[in-house]
Amino acid sequence: MLEFIQSKLQNKGKIYEYSNKKESHLAIFKKSDLNWLIENIFNNNTLLTKGQLIRYEQLKIGVMNDLTRLDLAENFHRILVTDEIIKTARSALVYLRFI
């Protein structure tokens, strides 16, 4: 299943198999691959909840601004969890409800 998903994502990322846990993961960690996912997958497909939208906006801001580390939780909340992100997420959810 993950191989099929990876092929649909133009072979982005790497599949890790954990035989002792009987599970596998598809990890995408190159910045160029994350940018591709944001532009081609996440921007073109709907998310289901406000929480998903907020996390997506946070990921997008982090990737676009080359954020690799925030030393304090306060910096995380000051930089990423803003009223603008929440407003964007709410208006996107309202739009989705009317489709």
Phi, psi and omega in degrees: 000313180295327178296321177296314179298315180298321178294323177291338178264024180056040177059033175284146174083186182222140178266128176249128179251133180241092185293328179291336178258351184057048177212162179224155180226143170255116182249131177238116186226354174285138181299320180297323178290320177297317176300318179298316178299316180299312184288323189256338182247297187294322179290341185252001181230147184279150173254157190269331187230164176298321179299317178297317179297318180294315179297322178297314179299321178296315178300314181299315179297317180297316180291315182295330183257013178055035178286125178245340183199140171235119188290328184236147177300327179297321178296320177301310182292323180292320185275318190257322183265083183250165177299326181296318178295315181295319178297318178299315181296317180297316181292327176293320178294319179299316178300316182296325182294335182265358179283000000 
